[in-house]
Every structure is written in C-alpha cells, then in structure tokens.
Amino acid sequence: MEKRILGKTGIEVSVFGFGSYRVDSRVRPQAEALRKALLSGINFIDTSTNYSDGNSEILIGEVIKEIEVSTSLRRSNFIIASKAGYIQGKNLESVKRHEAQGLVYPEVTDCSPDLRHCIHPSFLKDQITESIKRMDCGYLDLFLIHNPEYFLMYSHERDLTKLRKEYYSRLRAAFEHLEEESKAGRIRYYGISSNTFGQQSFHRHFTSLEEILKISPNGKFDKGISVIQLPLNLKEKDSLTLVNQAENGKSAIKLAHKAGLGVIINRPLNAIVNNRIERLGDFDMQGSFNLKDLQASYRKVEVLAETVIHEMKRQMRLGYEKIQDMKDSFGIARFLMKNFDDLDNPVSLTDLLEFYVNPRIRMIKSIVIENESTPGIVVEVAQNFLMEVKNFTMILQTIVIAKYNMNNMKLHGILNNYLPQELKGHTLARKSLIMTASLPCISSVLVGMRTQKYVEDVIEASKNLLTSEQEAFWFMER
C-alpha cells in the first residue's frame, strides 16, 4: 500500500490507517481483521484510551504480539497512535476511586454524570502509562490530545475572550508536558484530534489551528505539535474548504499542510449532517418490499399484540402498572409506524432497533415467554407476535435502505463527473475513500475495518487512487 510522509515527523504511514474506534479484544473477528490489515501493508493504527473501555488498545497489543511470533514483522514496523482526554467507563471508575483517596486531577470538565474530560498534564501522564501498558508496545509513535474542545462545550464561562484564553493556556501546558514525554521516549510525536478545526471562527467551540501553532513549543530542542486529526468526508468539507484561519487566509487542512503538519482524516464514511450520522455507502437489501407489504405486516403485529394483552389480563392477573409496561413493549410496530416519515437513514434505524426495539423484545421474552408460570396460550401468541415483529422490521429496513440507496444516486452522479470510467461502477464507500485519500495534502485516512471484508474493500480502494488534481470536486460541489 502507498506510504506517505506524516508531515515533519518524517514517519511513513499507509495512505489508509486502521481506525480502532469500535474494535474490542473480546471480539475475535475484529482481531483477525486487524491482523489481515497489518499483513496487507497497512502500517498505521489509531486508537484511544477510551475506545471500547480500553479493550481497543488491548486488542492492538495482542495482535501485534501474535504477528511478531508468526512473521518477521516487529513492533517497529507499525505506527501506533493513541489519544486521551475522555474520562468515562472504567476510566471514570478509577478516577472516582482516586478522588475518594484525596487524589484529584486538576482542571476536570464535567460533561454529564457519566462523562468528564481532562487534558491536564497529570492526567495525560497517567493515560500514556496505561495506554503503553495495555498495548505492551514500549512507546507510542503518536499521542494526540483527544477533542479538547469539550472544555469549550461544557464550560460555564460566558465571556468568550476569557474562555479562549483559558482554553489555549491549558493546551500550552499539555504541549509542554508532551515535550517532556517525547524527551523521555514514551512518545515520539504529539498533536491534537479535534472535531472543531473546521468550524466558523466565531463559533464558541472553534479550535484555531493558528492559535495552536502560536503556543506550540518552539525551543531549540522542542519538536512542537506535529500532527492534527480531524473529520473530512464528501458531505463535511469545511476542514478543507472553509477559510477560517484569518491571518493566513486558509482552511485548517491547508494551513496544517503549509506548516508541515501531518494531516490524519477520520470519519471518511460517516458524515454528521443536521446532528445525524449519514453513512456514505450503499446498503445491501434482503428483498423487495413496498409500503403495502409493511402495512399488511403492521396489521398482523397489532392484532397479535391485542390478543396477547387480552390473554394476559384474563389469565395472568397482572397489576395495572405491569399491564401498562407490557402495552408499551407490545407497541413496537405502532411506534415505528408513527415515526416512519423520519426513518430515512439505515444507520439511525439500526440505532433505533438496538436501543428501543430490542430492549422491549428482551422484556417480552423474559416476563412472558421464558416465565414458567405463563399459560401456554399466552406464550404461543407472544412467540407469534415476535416472529411477525421480526418480519415487520425486516420489511421496514428494506424500504428505508431502498430509499437511502436511491438518494445516493445523486451523489454517485456527481462523483462520476470527477472519476475515470473504470471507477464509475464502484460502491459509494469506495468512491468516497478514493476521493478523500487522493487529496495530496492528506497524510492518512482512518477507516473502521472491523471485518476482513472491510479490509479487502480498503485495499482495493488503495489501488485506485487518482493522480490528477482532485480538489475541483471538494471546492466546486458545495
């Protein structure tokens, strides 16, 4: 796979990197995907201390150890980047235990009961220690401050001038500590991963790369900030196209490139549009269905739901509150049909099924079907209900996917104006990766590759990078 120089670090990284946001050491197929990626020429791995509650880093360490045993490749053949800033999950539990003993990290930002954020040197020091320990990797090639803008998002300070002064003061202190970490050999280079480099400069959450470069250590023996990581995809282009660096008259990516920073792209296939995730890909369908099929299945579900509730009232002597809870659980299809017009995104629908539908299905199984005291007729009707719900949601998913794929045709058409004939028939995901990675100012594009098939798709995309100037699409198709 093509390698590019990661800015002034001089490190060679594969044009596509292995993004480890949702990988977990407890899921073996994901370990196989990483192994395949690393043996196929991908040498860059990006993770974070909070990904999968630390299990992302554990998986990376385990796979590299396996590769070292079975091949001639060694730790030094791979470029590992990790990030820190989030305090959640096991990290939050650990922090709370330390606080109970009087060990409190300074400058912690409270975001919610389950989430805090911190970039104080003492916290970053401990996070680097834990990161190296989990991966058993000796050192980190890159260490990134992870979304420091959380301070801007959750601070109670209303004076924007004071807020920004404090923000960059905290970042300066973090940089100074990371210089010491670099000199100690625990990290080689450092930088920032932020989602707000590409925002309008007047936005409260905006992170100014100009300011970052001003406060970056620049002494004789200092490395200074070397890398930035930020989102860029076919629908979120501002990091590349929006001129928000006032003094330099450039976008964040253009200024980073000019300053010799490595530019790492995340979310190339997941655009956030109107606070919703839109997957830049074509989805496979399980059949061909229409609205009449959906309505017919819906009527069956509703009849079965009414029958179950009736039999439960008659035979199980459940209290009023329990019956009301069960009515909610058996109202799955009604809820989905009520929100049908808003279900235009397969990713959002999948999330809805996971967090709304599946818990109610589990409740029905637990309270009704798997309950030994439930009369047989109630169990039978409840089982029929769940079977029809499964059919209903399958039809619903197919219709949503068909509508989504149809909407993608417009984007396909636009992209085809900039692609050679032999690439016009490729999937939207592959076209998206090719268009992003073909930008000469990009060092590496991170892609989530949780299956070996995803790895194969990325490898194929890497074989079709464009040599001609690709900025026309990004600047003209806005």
Buried (B, 14 or more C-beta within 10 A) or exposed (E): BEBBEBBBBEBBBBBBBBBBBEBBBEBEEBBBBBBBBBEBBBBBBBBBBBBBBBBBBBBBBBBBBBBBEEEEBEBEEBBBBBBBBBBBBEBBEEBEEEEEEEEEBEBBBEBEEEBBBBBBBBBBBBBBEBBBEBBBBEBBBBBBBBBBBBBBEBBEBEEEEEBBEBBBEBBBBBBBBBBEBBEEEBBBBBBBBBBBBBBEEEEBBBBBBBBBBEBBBEEEEBBBBBBBBBBBBBEBBBBBBBBBBEEBEBBBBBBBBEBEBBBBBBBBBBBBEEEEEBBBBBBEBEEEBEEEBBEEBBEBBBBBBBBBBEBBEEEBEBEEEEBEBBBEBBBBBBEBBEEBEEBBBBBBBBEBBEEEBEEBBEBBBEBBBEBEEBBEEBBBBBBBBBEBBEBBBBBBBBBBBBBBBEEBEEBBEEBBEBBEEEBEEBBBBBBBBBBBBBBEEBBBBBBBBBBBEBBBBBBBBBEBBBEEEBEEBBEEEE
